[in-house]
Amino acid sequence: WFDIARENMMEGVASKMTPPRLSIEKVVSALEEVLSQKSYKGALSTSSDKKISRNDPGVRMYVETLDTIFAPALKKFIVFLKKDYLPKCRKSISMRDLPGGKKMYSKKVEVFTNGFLTPDKAHEKGLEEVADLNSKFRKLMKEMEFKGSLSDFHAVMESDPSQKFSNYKEAANEINKLRKWI
């Protein structure tokens, strides 16, 4: 699999169709974490009552395969990403910077807006929405008698533990309430 991925990635480099460098940096980081934690062996853990014995010959063969074939292949792939691929990835995150990217981006915007907006109109609409939200935040700041800038307000809200969900279930419950309300 790694060899096929490498070939496809280099074809992308040749045609100047690469993902943003930022994305690949995150992929490299995640793969290094998988390797360092040996989390690729996660299939050996189970949430069921059934225990998997590491002494089982099949399990031992599985672990040996991971350690002798998968882990070295993953290491080699990470080296490829860092040394050969990452330097050739585009610095921009914009789809518009790809060959034919402006046309692709326009098509994406058309699909996601049901053909109602051009990229420029979508951007304009986004700016209007941000201005509207900022206006609502400023009104809230006034009601709360908050002294400081909009950036200060955001920083305080982001650092306030009462403004965060304590766990996934709490967030999911709140989202479900919003779904019912909508």
C-alpha positions as CSV (number, residue, x, y, z in Angstrom):
1,W,0.0,0.0,0.0
2,F,2.8,2.4,0.9
3,D,4.5,1.9,-2.5
4,I,1.2,2.7,-4.3
5,A,0.6,5.7,-2.2
6,R,4.1,6.9,-2.9
7,E,3.6,6.5,-6.7
8,N,0.3,8.3,-6.6
9,M,1.8,11.2,-4.6
10,M,4.7,11.6,-7.0
11,E,2.2,11.7,-9.9
12,G,0.5,14.5,-8.0
13,V,3.8,16.3,-7.6
14,A,4.5,15.9,-11.4
15,S,1.1,17.4,-12.2
16,K,1.3,20.1,-9.5
17,M,-1.7,18.6,-7.7
18,T,-0.5,18.3,-4.1
19,P,-2.3,18.9,-0.8
20,P,-1.3,21.8,1.3
21,R,2.0,21.4,3.1
22,L,0.1,22.1,6.4
23,S,-2.0,19.0,5.9
24,I,0.9,16.7,5.2
25,E,2.7,18.1,8.2
26,K,-0.2,17.0,10.3
27,V,-0.3,13.6,8.6
28,V,3.4,13.1,9.4
29,S,2.9,14.1,13.0
30,A,0.0,11.6,13.3
31,L,1.9,8.8,11.7
32,E,4.9,9.4,14.0
33,E,2.6,9.2,16.9
34,V,1.1,5.9,15.7
35,L,4.7,4.6,15.3
36,S,6.0,5.8,18.7
37,Q,3.0,4.6,20.6
38,K,2.8,1.4,18.6
39,S,-0.9,2.1,18.4
40,Y,-1.0,0.1,15.2
41,K,-1.4,-2.8,17.6
42,G,-4.7,-1.4,18.8
43,A,-6.6,-4.3,17.1
44,L,-5.3,-6.5,19.9
45,S,-7.4,-4.6,22.5
46,T,-11.0,-5.4,22.7
47,S,-14.0,-3.9,24.6
48,S,-15.8,-7.2,24.8
49,D,-15.5,-9.7,27.6
50,K,-13.4,-11.9,25.3
51,K,-9.7,-11.6,26.1
52,I,-7.2,-11.9,23.4
53,S,-4.2,-13.9,24.5
54,R,-0.9,-12.6,23.2
55,N,0.4,-16.2,23.6
56,D,-1.9,-17.4,20.9
57,P,0.2,-18.4,17.9
58,G,-2.0,-16.4,15.5
59,V,-1.7,-13.3,17.7
60,R,2.0,-13.7,18.0
61,M,2.3,-14.0,14.2
62,Y,0.1,-10.9,13.8
63,V,2.3,-8.9,16.2
64,E,5.5,-10.1,14.6
65,T,4.1,-9.1,11.2
66,L,3.3,-5.6,12.5
67,D,6.7,-5.2,14.0
68,T,8.8,-6.7,11.2
69,I,6.8,-5.6,8.1
70,F,4.3,-2.8,8.9
71,A,6.4,-0.7,11.3
72,P,9.5,-0.6,9.0
73,A,7.3,0.2,6.0
74,L,5.6,3.0,7.9
75,K,9.0,4.4,9.0
76,K,10.1,4.4,5.4
77,F,6.9,6.1,4.3
78,I,7.3,8.8,6.9
79,V,10.9,9.4,5.7
80,F,9.5,9.7,2.2
81,L,6.9,12.2,3.3
82,K,9.4,14.4,5.1
83,K,12.3,14.2,2.7
84,D,10.7,13.9,-0.7
85,Y,7.0,14.8,-0.6
86,L,6.6,17.6,2.0
87,P,9.1,20.0,0.3
88,K,7.1,19.7,-2.9
89,C,3.7,20.3,-1.4
90,R,2.1,23.6,-2.0
91,K,2.4,26.3,0.7
92,S,-1.1,27.6,0.0
93,I,-4.2,26.1,1.4
94,S,-6.4,27.5,-1.4
95,M,-7.8,25.1,-4.0
96,R,-7.6,28.1,-6.4
97,D,-3.8,27.6,-6.4
98,L,-4.0,24.2,-8.1
99,P,-3.9,23.8,-11.8
100,G,-7.5,24.5,-12.9
101,G,-8.2,25.3,-9.3
102,K,-10.3,28.4,-9.9
103,K,-12.7,26.4,-12.0
104,M,-12.8,23.6,-9.5
105,Y,-13.4,26.0,-6.7
106,S,-16.2,27.7,-8.6
107,K,-17.8,24.3,-9.2
108,K,-17.5,23.4,-5.5
109,V,-19.1,26.7,-4.5
110,E,-21.9,26.2,-7.0
111,V,-22.6,22.7,-5.7
112,F,-22.6,23.7,-2.0
113,T,-24.9,26.7,-2.7
114,N,-27.2,24.9,-5.1
115,G,-26.0,27.1,-7.9
116,F,-27.1,30.3,-6.2
117,L,-23.7,31.9,-5.4
118,T,-20.4,32.6,-7.2
119,P,-17.2,32.4,-5.2
120,D,-17.1,36.2,-4.9
121,K,-20.8,36.3,-3.8
122,A,-20.1,33.5,-1.2
123,H,-17.2,35.5,0.1
124,E,-19.3,38.6,0.3
125,K,-22.0,36.7,2.1
126,G,-19.4,35.3,4.5
127,L,-18.1,38.8,5.3
128,E,-21.7,40.0,6.0
129,E,-22.3,37.0,8.3
130,V,-19.1,37.8,10.2
131,A,-20.1,41.5,10.5
132,D,-23.5,40.4,11.8
133,L,-22.0,38.0,14.4
134,N,-19.5,40.7,15.5
135,S,-22.4,43.1,16.0
136,K,-24.2,40.5,18.1
137,F,-21.1,39.9,20.2
138,R,-20.7,43.7,20.7
139,K,-24.3,43.9,21.9
140,L,-23.6,41.0,24.3
141,M,-20.4,42.7,25.5
142,K,-22.4,45.8,26.3
143,E,-25.1,43.8,28.1
144,M,-22.4,42.1,30.2
145,E,-20.7,45.4,30.8
146,F,-17.5,43.9,29.4
147,K,-14.6,46.3,29.1
148,G,-12.2,45.5,26.3
149,S,-12.0,44.7,22.7
150,L,-13.8,42.0,20.7
151,S,-10.6,40.0,20.7
152,D,-10.4,40.3,24.5
153,F,-14.0,39.1,24.8
154,H,-13.3,36.1,22.6
155,A,-10.2,35.2,24.6
156,V,-12.1,35.4,27.9
157,M,-15.0,33.3,26.6
158,E,-12.6,30.7,25.2
159,S,-10.7,30.4,28.5
160,D,-13.8,30.3,30.7
161,P,-14.4,26.7,31.7
162,S,-18.2,27.4,32.1
163,Q,-18.3,28.0,28.3
164,K,-17.0,24.6,27.4
165,F,-18.5,21.2,27.4
166,S,-17.0,18.8,30.0
167,N,-17.3,15.8,27.8
168,Y,-18.5,14.4,24.4
169,K,-21.9,13.3,25.8
170,E,-22.7,16.8,27.1
171,A,-21.9,18.3,23.7
172,A,-23.9,15.7,21.9
173,N,-26.9,16.3,24.1
174,E,-26.7,20.0,23.5
175,I,-26.5,19.4,19.7
176,N,-29.5,17.2,19.8
177,K,-31.5,19.9,21.7
178,L,-30.5,22.4,19.0
179,R,-31.6,19.9,16.3
180,K,-35.1,19.6,17.9
181,W,-35.3,23.4,18.2
182,I,-34.3,24.0,14.5
